[in-house]
Structure formats: C-alpha cells, structure tokens
Amino acid sequence: MSYKSPLVEEGSGHGCGHNIFGAASLGAAVALKNPIEQKKLQGTSKFFGAPAEEIYFGKLWMARAGLFDDLDVCLD
C-alpha cells in the first residue's frame, strides 16, 4: 500500500515533474505503437528510460553508447 511520508515534516517537496516523465513517456510510446499496428504502417516505437537526468546527464552517456544510432527521430 502506498502512503505519504515526508522526509522533513512540513518541508518542501520536489515539484519539477520528473516523477511523471517515465509514465508519460511510456504512454506516448504506446500511443505511437497502436496506430502503427492498426494502420499497418512501417515503423517501430522504442521506449528508453533516462537515468541520472538532473546530475549526470544520462542521455549523453546513452548516446555515447550508441543506443540512439538506429533511430530516425528521438522525441525527448
């Protein structure tokens, strides 16, 4: 069961929205996948998680590793 438990009572929270990026991005990938299958279009929808975005520039290391090399478009 999920519950709310602050680290500091009455303290500030984190409100930049990174907490919903994963779910929203997965929803977008599925939204692209469905019309591709239904209309028999050529294409592939890929979903990547991006670690360490606020501190270590996760996508930079993913690009250096070649994860995006076979993509025509990357929606970020």
PDB file with one MODEL, atoms N, CA, C and O in Angstrom:
MODEL        1
ATOM      1  N   MET A   1       0.839  -1.170   0.000  1.00  0.00           N
ATOM      2  CA  MET A   1       0.000   0.000   0.000  1.00  0.00           C
ATOM      3  C   MET A   1       0.892   1.243   0.000  1.00  0.00           C
ATOM      4  O   MET A   1       1.888   1.307   0.721  1.00  0.00           O
ATOM      5  N   SER A   2       0.528   2.200  -0.796  1.00  0.00           N
ATOM      6  CA  SER A   2       1.279   3.441  -0.909  1.00  0.00           C
ATOM      7  C   SER A   2       0.837   4.427   0.177  1.00  0.00           C
ATOM      8  O   SER A   2      -0.344   4.500   0.514  1.00  0.00           O
ATOM      9  N   TYR A   3       1.778   5.167   0.708  1.00  0.00           N
ATOM     10  CA  TYR A   3       1.440   6.184   1.697  1.00  0.00           C
ATOM     11  C   TYR A   3       2.420   7.346   1.583  1.00  0.00           C
ATOM     12  O   TYR A   3       3.532   7.197   1.076  1.00  0.00           O
ATOM     13  N   LYS A   4       1.989   8.483   2.058  1.00  0.00           N
ATOM     14  CA  LYS A   4       2.793   9.705   2.016  1.00  0.00           C
ATOM     15  C   LYS A   4       3.571   9.832   3.319  1.00  0.00           C
ATOM     16  O   LYS A   4       2.991   9.820   4.405  1.00  0.00           O
ATOM     17  N   SER A   5       4.892   9.954   3.199  1.00  0.00           N
ATOM     18  CA  SER A   5       5.733  10.076   4.381  1.00  0.00           C
ATOM     19  C   SER A   5       6.858  11.063   4.077  1.00  0.00           C
ATOM     20  O   SER A   5       7.841  10.692   3.435  1.00  0.00           O
ATOM     21  N   PRO A   6       6.731  12.318   4.529  1.00  0.00           N
ATOM     22  CA  PRO A   6       7.758  13.323   4.214  1.00  0.00           C
ATOM     23  C   PRO A   6       9.079  13.041   4.914  1.00  0.00           C
ATOM     24  O   PRO A   6       9.106  12.505   6.022  1.00  0.00           O
ATOM     25  N   LEU A   7      10.167  13.405   4.257  1.00  0.00           N
ATOM     26  CA  LEU A   7      11.476  13.292   4.896  1.00  0.00           C
ATOM     27  C   LEU A   7      11.624  14.318   6.011  1.00  0.00           C
ATOM     28  O   LEU A   7      12.197  14.039   7.064  1.00  0.00           O
ATOM     29  N   VAL A   8      11.096  15.510   5.755  1.00  0.00           N
ATOM     30  CA  VAL A   8      11.107  16.581   6.747  1.00  0.00           C
ATOM     31  C   VAL A   8       9.666  17.053   6.906  1.00  0.00           C
ATOM     32  O   VAL A   8       9.066  17.557   5.957  1.00  0.00           O
ATOM     33  N   GLU A   9       9.119  16.890   8.095  1.00  0.00           N
ATOM     34  CA  GLU A   9       7.733  17.290   8.344  1.00  0.00           C
ATOM     35  C   GLU A   9       7.542  18.765   7.988  1.00  0.00           C
ATOM     36  O   GLU A   9       8.307  19.618   8.439  1.00  0.00           O
ATOM     37  N   GLU A  10       6.525  19.065   7.183  1.00  0.00           N
ATOM     38  CA  GLU A  10       6.215  20.422   6.724  1.00  0.00           C
ATOM     39  C   GLU A  10       7.321  21.003   5.844  1.00  0.00           C
ATOM     40  O   GLU A  10       7.359  22.214   5.627  1.00  0.00           O
ATOM     41  N   GLY A  11       8.229  20.151   5.328  1.00  0.00           N
ATOM     42  CA  GLY A  11       9.310  20.626   4.477  1.00  0.00           C
ATOM     43  C   GLY A  11       8.867  20.778   3.026  1.00  0.00           C
ATOM     44  O   GLY A  11       7.734  20.449   2.672  1.00  0.00           O
ATOM     45  N   SER A  12       9.757  21.270   2.209  1.00  0.00           N
ATOM     46  CA  SER A  12       9.481  21.467   0.779  1.00  0.00           C
ATOM     47  C   SER A  12       9.477  20.134   0.056  1.00  0.00           C
ATOM     48  O   SER A  12      10.096  19.172   0.509  1.00  0.00           O
ATOM     49  N   GLY A  13       8.791  20.079  -1.049  1.00  0.00           N
ATOM     50  CA  GLY A  13       8.767  18.894  -1.908  1.00  0.00           C
ATOM     51  C   GLY A  13       9.549  19.142  -3.177  1.00  0.00           C
ATOM     52  O   GLY A  13      10.183  20.185  -3.340  1.00  0.00           O
ATOM     53  N   HIS A  14       9.501  18.187  -4.063  1.00  0.00           N
ATOM     54  CA  HIS A  14      10.188  18.285  -5.351  1.00  0.00           C
ATOM     55  C   HIS A  14       9.111  18.419  -6.413  1.00  0.00           C
ATOM     56  O   HIS A  14       8.358  17.470  -6.632  1.00  0.00           O
ATOM     57  N   GLY A  15       9.009  19.548  -7.071  1.00  0.00           N
ATOM     58  CA  GLY A  15       7.884  19.803  -7.951  1.00  0.00           C
ATOM     59  C   GLY A  15       8.211  19.992  -9.414  1.00  0.00           C
ATOM     60  O   GLY A  15       7.413  20.605 -10.124  1.00  0.00           O
ATOM     61  N   CYS A  16       9.337  19.502  -9.911  1.00  0.00           N
ATOM     62  CA  CYS A  16       9.720  19.773 -11.294  1.00  0.00           C
ATOM     63  C   CYS A  16       9.033  18.835 -12.293  1.00  0.00           C
ATOM     64  O   CYS A  16       9.044  19.121 -13.490  1.00  0.00           O
ATOM     65  N   GLY A  17       8.451  17.751 -11.852  1.00  0.00           N
ATOM     66  CA  GLY A  17       7.736  16.867 -12.761  1.00  0.00           C
ATOM     67  C   GLY A  17       8.504  15.647 -13.214  1.00  0.00           C
ATOM     68  O   GLY A  17       7.951  14.827 -13.947  1.00  0.00           O
ATOM     69  N   HIS A  18       9.757  15.486 -12.811  1.00  0.00           N
ATOM     70  CA  HIS A  18      10.496  14.302 -13.222  1.00  0.00           C
ATOM     71  C   HIS A  18       9.833  13.013 -12.745  1.00  0.00           C
ATOM     72  O   HIS A  18      10.049  11.952 -13.331  1.00  0.00           O
ATOM     73  N   ASN A  19       9.041  13.095 -11.703  1.00  0.00           N
ATOM     74  CA  ASN A  19       8.391  11.908 -11.175  1.00  0.00           C
ATOM     75  C   ASN A  19       7.345  11.340 -12.136  1.00  0.00           C
ATOM     76  O   ASN A  19       6.972  10.174 -12.001  1.00  0.00           O
ATOM     77  N   ILE A  20       6.867  12.119 -13.090  1.00  0.00           N
ATOM     78  CA  ILE A  20       5.864  11.603 -14.020  1.00  0.00           C
ATOM     79  C   ILE A  20       6.416  11.371 -15.433  1.00  0.00           C
ATOM     80  O   ILE A  20       5.693  10.872 -16.295  1.00  0.00           O
ATOM     81  N   PHE A  21       7.675  11.722 -15.683  1.00  0.00           N
ATOM     82  CA  PHE A  21       8.228  11.563 -17.030  1.00  0.00           C
ATOM     83  C   PHE A  21       8.189  10.118 -17.511  1.00  0.00           C
ATOM     84  O   PHE A  21       7.849   9.867 -18.667  1.00  0.00           O
ATOM     85  N   GLY A  22       8.529   9.171 -16.655  1.00  0.00           N
ATOM     86  CA  GLY A  22       8.545   7.768 -17.061  1.00  0.00           C
ATOM     87  C   GLY A  22       7.182   7.292 -17.509  1.00  0.00           C
ATOM     88  O   GLY A  22       7.050   6.705 -18.583  1.00  0.00           O
ATOM     89  N   ALA A  23       6.167   7.536 -16.700  1.00  0.00           N
ATOM     90  CA  ALA A  23       4.809   7.099 -17.025  1.00  0.00           C
ATOM     91  C   ALA A  23       4.282   7.825 -18.268  1.00  0.00           C
ATOM     92  O   ALA A  23       3.666   7.203 -19.133  1.00  0.00           O
ATOM     93  N   ALA A  24       4.520   9.122 -18.356  1.00  0.00           N
ATOM     94  CA  ALA A  24       4.045   9.888 -19.510  1.00  0.00           C
ATOM     95  C   ALA A  24       4.753   9.454 -20.796  1.00  0.00           C
ATOM     96  O   ALA A  24       4.125   9.373 -21.851  1.00  0.00           O
ATOM     97  N   SER A  25       6.043   9.177 -20.713  1.00  0.00           N
ATOM     98  CA  SER A  25       6.794   8.734 -21.891  1.00  0.00           C
ATOM     99  C   SER A  25       6.356   7.351 -22.342  1.00  0.00           C
ATOM    100  O   SER A  25       6.259   7.090 -23.541  1.00  0.00           O
ATOM    101  N   LEU A  26       6.092   6.467 -21.395  1.00  0.00           N
ATOM    102  CA  LEU A  26       5.590   5.141 -21.758  1.00  0.00           C
ATOM    103  C   LEU A  26       4.225   5.256 -22.423  1.00  0.00           C
ATOM    104  O   LEU A  26       3.954   4.562 -23.403  1.00  0.00           O
ATOM    105  N   GLY A  27       3.372   6.116 -21.906  1.00  0.00           N
ATOM    106  CA  GLY A  27       2.073   6.348 -22.531  1.00  0.00           C
ATOM    107  C   GLY A  27       2.217   6.854 -23.954  1.00  0.00           C
ATOM    108  O   GLY A  27       1.459   6.443 -24.833  1.00  0.00           O
ATOM    109  N   ALA A  28       3.180   7.745 -24.201  1.00  0.00           N
ATOM    110  CA  ALA A  28       3.415   8.259 -25.552  1.00  0.00           C
ATOM    111  C   ALA A  28       3.911   7.157 -26.485  1.00  0.00           C
ATOM    112  O   ALA A  28       3.494   7.087 -27.641  1.00  0.00           O
ATOM    113  N   ALA A  29       4.803   6.293 -25.984  1.00  0.00           N
ATOM    114  CA  ALA A  29       5.315   5.189 -26.811  1.00  0.00           C
ATOM    115  C   ALA A  29       4.189   4.243 -27.202  1.00  0.00           C
ATOM    116  O   ALA A  29       4.127   3.797 -28.348  1.00  0.00           O
ATOM    117  N   VAL A  30       3.305   3.933 -26.271  1.00  0.00           N
ATOM    118  CA  VAL A  30       2.165   3.056 -26.568  1.00  0.00           C
ATOM    119  C   VAL A  30       1.212   3.752 -27.532  1.00  0.00           C
ATOM    120  O   VAL A  30       0.675   3.119 -28.441  1.00  0.00           O
ATOM    121  N   ALA A  31       1.001   5.053 -27.337  1.00  0.00           N
ATOM    122  CA  ALA A  31       0.122   5.808 -28.233  1.00  0.00           C
ATOM    123  C   ALA A  31       0.649   5.806 -29.668  1.00  0.00           C
ATOM    124  O   ALA A  31      -0.147   5.816 -30.607  1.00  0.00           O
ATOM    125  N   LEU A  32       1.964   5.794 -29.861  1.00  0.00           N
ATOM    126  CA  LEU A  32       2.537   5.706 -31.202  1.00  0.00           C
ATOM    127  C   LEU A  32       2.453   4.285 -31.756  1.00  0.00           C
ATOM    128  O   LEU A  32       2.240   4.092 -32.953  1.00  0.00           O
ATOM    129  N   LYS A  33       2.618   3.311 -30.898  1.00  0.00           N
ATOM    130  CA  LYS A  33       2.629   1.905 -31.309  1.00  0.00           C
ATOM    131  C   LYS A  33       1.262   1.471 -31.856  1.00  0.00           C
ATOM    132  O   LYS A  33       1.201   0.760 -32.859  1.00  0.00           O
ATOM    133  N   ASN A  34       0.185   1.883 -31.218  1.00  0.00           N
ATOM    134  CA  ASN A  34      -1.145   1.434 -31.617  1.00  0.00           C
ATOM    135  C   ASN A  34      -1.512   1.804 -33.062  1.00  0.00           C
ATOM    136  O   ASN A  34      -1.940   0.920 -33.804  1.00  0.00           O
ATOM    137  N   PRO A  35      -1.366   3.061 -33.498  1.00  0.00           N
ATOM    138  CA  PRO A  35      -1.711   3.362 -34.889  1.00  0.00           C
ATOM    139  C   PRO A  35      -0.780   2.674 -35.895  1.00  0.00           C
ATOM    140  O   PRO A  35      -1.201   2.333 -37.001  1.00  0.00           O
ATOM    141  N   ILE A  36       0.482   2.472 -35.509  1.00  0.00           N
ATOM    142  CA  ILE A  36       1.410   1.760 -36.392  1.00  0.00           C
ATOM    143  C   ILE A  36       0.872   0.365 -36.668  1.00  0.00           C
ATOM    144  O   ILE A  36       0.849  -0.077 -37.816  1.00  0.00           O
ATOM    145  N   GLU A  37       0.439  -0.331 -35.620  1.00  0.00           N
ATOM    146  CA  GLU A  37      -0.101  -1.684 -35.789  1.00  0.00           C
ATOM    147  C   GLU A  37      -1.457  -1.671 -36.486  1.00  0.00           C
ATOM    148  O   GLU A  37      -1.685  -2.464 -37.400  1.00  0.00           O
ATOM    149  N   GLN A  38      -2.358  -0.787 -36.074  1.00  0.00           N
ATOM    150  CA  GLN A  38      -3.716  -0.768 -36.608  1.00  0.00           C
ATOM    151  C   GLN A  38      -3.757  -0.383 -38.082  1.00  0.00           C
ATOM    152  O   GLN A  38      -4.557  -0.935 -38.838  1.00  0.00           O
ATOM    153  N   LYS A  39      -2.919   0.544 -38.500  1.00  0.00           N
ATOM    154  CA  LYS A  39      -2.931   1.003 -39.893  1.00  0.00           C
ATOM    155  C   LYS A  39      -1.866   0.309 -40.736  1.00  0.00           C
ATOM    156  O   LYS A  39      -1.666   0.640 -41.905  1.00  0.00           O
ATOM    157  N   LYS A  40      -1.179  -0.670 -40.116  1.00  0.00           N
ATOM    158  CA  LYS A  40      -0.139  -1.443 -40.783  1.00  0.00           C
ATOM    159  C   LYS A  40       0.936  -0.532 -41.406  1.00  0.00           C
ATOM    160  O   LYS A  40       1.359  -0.735 -42.544  1.00  0.00           O
ATOM    161  N   LEU A  41       1.357   0.459 -40.639  1.00  0.00           N
ATOM    162  CA  LEU A  41       2.408   1.382 -41.068  1.00  0.00           C
ATOM    163  C   LEU A  41       3.773   0.774 -40.770  1.00  0.00           C
ATOM    164  O   LEU A  41       3.909  -0.046 -39.862  1.00  0.00           O
ATOM    165  N   GLN A  42       4.765   1.172 -41.524  1.00  0.00           N
ATOM    166  CA  GLN A  42       6.116   0.734 -41.226  1.00  0.00           C
ATOM    167  C   GLN A  42       6.696   1.650 -40.157  1.00  0.00           C
ATOM    168  O   GLN A  42       6.620   2.874 -40.260  1.00  0.00           O
ATOM    169  N   GLY A  43       7.263   1.049 -39.151  1.00  0.00           N
ATOM    170  CA  GLY A  43       7.864   1.849 -38.096  1.00  0.00           C
ATOM    171  C   GLY A  43       7.925   1.078 -36.802  1.00  0.00           C
ATOM    172  O   GLY A  43       7.260   0.056 -36.630  1.00  0.00           O
ATOM    173  N   THR A  44       8.721   1.576 -35.914  1.00  0.00           N
ATOM    174  CA  THR A  44       8.909   0.971 -34.609  1.00  0.00           C
ATOM    175  C   THR A  44       8.923   2.080 -33.566  1.00  0.00           C
ATOM    176  O   THR A  44       9.553   3.119 -33.763  1.00  0.00           O
ATOM    177  N   SER A  45       8.239   1.859 -32.476  1.00  0.00           N
ATOM    178  CA  SER A  45       8.256   2.786 -31.351  1.00  0.00           C
ATOM    179  C   SER A  45       9.121   2.164 -30.261  1.00  0.00           C
ATOM    180  O   SER A  45       8.877   1.033 -29.842  1.00  0.00           O
ATOM    181  N   LYS A  46      10.134   2.904 -29.800  1.00  0.00           N
ATOM    182  CA  LYS A  46      11.010   2.417 -28.744  1.00  0.00           C
ATOM    183  C   LYS A  46      10.881   3.324 -27.527  1.00  0.00           C
ATOM    184  O   LYS A  46      10.683   4.532 -27.656  1.00  0.00           O
ATOM    185  N   PHE A  47      10.995   2.732 -26.359  1.00  0.00           N
ATOM    186  CA  PHE A  47      10.903   3.472 -25.106  1.00  0.00           C
ATOM    187  C   PHE A  47      12.211   3.295 -24.349  1.00  0.00           C
ATOM    188  O   PHE A  47      12.640   2.167 -24.105  1.00  0.00           O
ATOM    189  N   PHE A  48      12.845   4.397 -23.977  1.00  0.00           N
ATOM    190  CA  PHE A  48      14.079   4.371 -23.203  1.00  0.00           C
ATOM    191  C   PHE A  48      13.855   5.116 -21.896  1.00  0.00           C
ATOM    192  O   PHE A  48      13.285   6.207 -21.894  1.00  0.00           O
ATOM    193  N   GLY A  49      14.288   4.551 -20.811  1.00  0.00           N
ATOM    194  CA  GLY A  49      14.351   5.289 -19.556  1.00  0.00           C
ATOM    195  C   GLY A  49      15.652   6.084 -19.547  1.00  0.00           C
ATOM    196  O   GLY A  49      16.633   5.657 -20.155  1.00  0.00           O
ATOM    197  N   ALA A  50      15.681   7.214 -18.880  1.00  0.00           N
ATOM    198  CA  ALA A  50      16.887   8.043 -18.856  1.00  0.00           C
ATOM    199  C   ALA A  50      17.341   8.241 -17.410  1.00  0.00           C
ATOM    200  O   ALA A  50      16.763   9.051 -16.685  1.00  0.00           O
ATOM    201  N   PRO A  51      18.356   7.519 -16.994  1.00  0.00           N
ATOM    202  CA  PRO A  51      18.822   7.624 -15.605  1.00  0.00           C
ATOM    203  C   PRO A  51      19.642   8.889 -15.362  1.00  0.00           C
ATOM    204  O   PRO A  51      20.223   9.458 -16.287  1.00  0.00           O
ATOM    205  N   ALA A  52      19.676   9.310 -14.122  1.00  0.00           N
ATOM    206  CA  ALA A  52      20.560  10.379 -13.657  1.00  0.00           C
ATOM    207  C   ALA A  52      20.414  11.673 -14.455  1.00  0.00           C
ATOM    208  O   ALA A  52      21.411  12.303 -14.807  1.00  0.00           O
ATOM    209  N   GLU A  53      19.197  12.063 -14.736  1.00  0.00           N
ATOM    210  CA  GLU A  53      18.971  13.238 -15.581  1.00  0.00           C
ATOM    211  C   GLU A  53      19.388  14.550 -14.930  1.00  0.00           C
ATOM    212  O   GLU A  53      19.897  15.432 -15.622  1.00  0.00           O
ATOM    213  N   GLU A  54      19.197  14.706 -13.668  1.00  0.00           N
ATOM    214  CA  GLU A  54      19.480  16.007 -13.067  1.00  0.00           C
ATOM    215  C   GLU A  54      20.942  16.196 -12.685  1.00  0.00           C
ATOM    216  O   GLU A  54      21.376  17.329 -12.477  1.00  0.00           O
ATOM    217  N   ILE A  55      21.695  15.136 -12.588  1.00  0.00           N
ATOM    218  CA  ILE A  55      23.068  15.259 -12.113  1.00  0.00           C
ATOM    219  C   ILE A  55      24.092  14.816 -13.154  1.00  0.00           C
ATOM    220  O   ILE A  55      25.065  15.529 -13.401  1.00  0.00           O
ATOM    221  N   TYR A  56      23.887  13.654 -13.767  1.00  0.00           N
ATOM    222  CA  TYR A  56      24.935  13.055 -14.594  1.00  0.00           C
ATOM    223  C   TYR A  56      24.620  12.989 -16.087  1.00  0.00           C
ATOM    224  O   TYR A  56      25.316  12.288 -16.822  1.00  0.00           O
ATOM    225  N   PHE A  57      23.608  13.689 -16.549  1.00  0.00           N
ATOM    226  CA  PHE A  57      23.314  13.749 -17.983  1.00  0.00           C
ATOM    227  C   PHE A  57      23.194  12.355 -18.591  1.00  0.00           C
ATOM    228  O   PHE A  57      23.970  11.987 -19.473  1.00  0.00           O
ATOM    229  N   GLY A  58      22.220  11.585 -18.116  1.00  0.00           N
ATOM    230  CA  GLY A  58      22.044  10.194 -18.523  1.00  0.00           C
ATOM    231  C   GLY A  58      21.970   9.982 -20.024  1.00  0.00           C
ATOM    232  O   GLY A  58      22.562   9.036 -20.544  1.00  0.00           O
ATOM    233  N   LYS A  59      21.242  10.860 -20.738  1.00  0.00           N
ATOM    234  CA  LYS A  59      21.096  10.662 -22.193  1.00  0.00           C
ATOM    235  C   LYS A  59      22.418  10.848 -22.933  1.00  0.00           C
ATOM    236  O   LYS A  59      22.623  10.233 -23.979  1.00  0.00           O
ATOM    237  N   LEU A  60      23.303  11.668 -22.421  1.00  0.00           N
ATOM    238  CA  LEU A  60      24.620  11.827 -23.031  1.00  0.00           C
ATOM    239  C   LEU A  60      25.355  10.489 -23.042  1.00  0.00           C
ATOM    240  O   LEU A  60      25.914  10.095 -24.066  1.00  0.00           O
ATOM    241  N   TRP A  61      25.355   9.797 -21.919  1.00  0.00           N
ATOM    242  CA  TRP A  61      26.038   8.502 -21.838  1.00  0.00           C
ATOM    243  C   TRP A  61      25.322   7.456 -22.692  1.00  0.00           C
ATOM    244  O   TRP A  61      25.975   6.586 -23.269  1.00  0.00           O
ATOM    245  N   MET A  62      24.000   7.526 -22.781  1.00  0.00           N
ATOM    246  CA  MET A  62      23.249   6.602 -23.635  1.00  0.00           C
ATOM    247  C   MET A  62      23.617   6.830 -25.104  1.00  0.00           C
ATOM    248  O   MET A  62      23.796   5.871 -25.855  1.00  0.00           O
ATOM    249  N   ALA A  63      23.729   8.100 -25.514  1.00  0.00           N
ATOM    250  CA  ALA A  63      24.115   8.416 -26.896  1.00  0.00           C
ATOM    251  C   ALA A  63      25.540   7.952 -27.179  1.00  0.00           C
ATOM    252  O   ALA A  63      25.811   7.393 -28.242  1.00  0.00           O
ATOM    253  N   ARG A  64      26.439   8.177 -26.245  1.00  0.00           N
ATOM    254  CA  ARG A  64      27.825   7.726 -26.419  1.00  0.00           C
ATOM    255  C   ARG A  64      27.915   6.210 -26.557  1.00  0.00           C
ATOM    256  O   ARG A  64      28.810   5.699 -27.230  1.00  0.00           O
ATOM    257  N   ALA A  65      26.987   5.487 -25.919  1.00  0.00           N
ATOM    258  CA  ALA A  65      26.963   4.022 -26.002  1.00  0.00           C
ATOM    259  C   ALA A  65      26.286   3.530 -27.276  1.00  0.00           C
ATOM    260  O   ALA A  65      26.248   2.326 -27.532  1.00  0.00           O
ATOM    261  N   GLY A  66      25.746   4.460 -28.084  1.00  0.00           N
ATOM    262  CA  GLY A  66      25.153   4.087 -29.362  1.00  0.00           C
ATOM    263  C   GLY A  66      23.693   3.672 -29.303  1.00  0.00           C
ATOM    264  O   GLY A  66      23.175   3.113 -30.270  1.00  0.00           O
ATOM    265  N   LEU A  67      23.014   3.933 -28.185  1.00  0.00           N
ATOM    266  CA  LEU A  67      21.625   3.495 -28.059  1.00  0.00           C
ATOM    267  C   LEU A  67      20.676   4.182 -29.035  1.00  0.00           C
ATOM    268  O   LEU A  67      19.614   3.640 -29.339  1.00  0.00           O
ATOM    269  N   PHE A  68      21.032   5.348 -29.524  1.00  0.00           N
ATOM    270  CA  PHE A  68      20.150   6.088 -30.419  1.00  0.00           C
ATOM    271  C   PHE A  68      20.595   6.012 -31.887  1.00  0.00           C
ATOM    272  O   PHE A  68      19.989   6.653 -32.745  1.00  0.00           O
ATOM    273  N   ASP A  69      21.624   5.252 -32.176  1.00  0.00           N
ATOM    274  CA  ASP A  69      22.207   5.242 -33.521  1.00  0.00           C
ATOM    275  C   ASP A  69      21.225   4.785 -34.608  1.00  0.00           C
ATOM    276  O   ASP A  69      21.308   5.266 -35.738  1.00  0.00           O
ATOM    277  N   ASP A  70      20.314   3.885 -34.301  1.00  0.00           N
ATOM    278  CA  ASP A  70      19.405   3.375 -35.335  1.00  0.00           C
ATOM    279  C   ASP A  70      18.059   4.098 -35.369  1.00  0.00           C
ATOM    280  O   ASP A  70      17.124   3.632 -36.019  1.00  0.00           O
ATOM    281  N   LEU A  71      17.956   5.230 -34.676  1.00  0.00           N
ATOM    282  CA  LEU A  71      16.708   5.977 -34.649  1.00  0.00           C
ATOM    283  C   LEU A  71      16.648   7.014 -35.757  1.00  0.00           C
ATOM    284  O   LEU A  71      17.658   7.638 -36.086  1.00  0.00           O
ATOM    285  N   ASP A  72      15.465   7.200 -36.334  1.00  0.00           N
ATOM    286  CA  ASP A  72      15.242   8.293 -37.274  1.00  0.00           C
ATOM    287  C   ASP A  72      14.841   9.558 -36.513  1.00  0.00           C
ATOM    288  O   ASP A  72      15.202  10.667 -36.907  1.00  0.00           O
ATOM    289  N   VAL A  73      14.097   9.385 -35.429  1.00  0.00           N
ATOM    290  CA  VAL A  73      13.607  10.500 -34.628  1.00  0.00           C
ATOM    291  C   VAL A  73      13.669  10.113 -33.166  1.00  0.00           C
ATOM    292  O   VAL A  73      13.362   8.978 -32.801  1.00  0.00           O
ATOM    293  N   CYS A  74      14.065  11.054 -32.332  1.00  0.00           N
ATOM    294  CA  CYS A  74      14.024  10.855 -30.872  1.00  0.00           C
ATOM    295  C   CYS A  74      13.207  11.996 -30.285  1.00  0.00           C
ATOM    296  O   CYS A  74      13.607  13.157 -30.370  1.00  0.00           O
ATOM    297  N   LEU A  75      12.070  11.671 -29.694  1.00  0.00           N
ATOM    298  CA  LEU A  75      11.244  12.676 -29.016  1.00  0.00           C
ATOM    299  C   LEU A  75      11.648  12.664 -27.555  1.00  0.00           C
ATOM    300  O   LEU A  75      11.484  11.659 -26.863  1.00  0.00           O
ATOM    301  N   ASP A  76      12.170  13.771 -27.097  1.00  0.00           N
ATOM    302  CA  ASP A  76      12.723  13.829 -25.747  1.00  0.00           C
ATOM    303  C   ASP A  76      11.988  14.860 -24.938  1.00  0.00           C
ATOM    304  O   ASP A  76      12.304  15.064 -23.766  1.00  0.00           O
TER     305      ASP A  76
ENDMDL
END
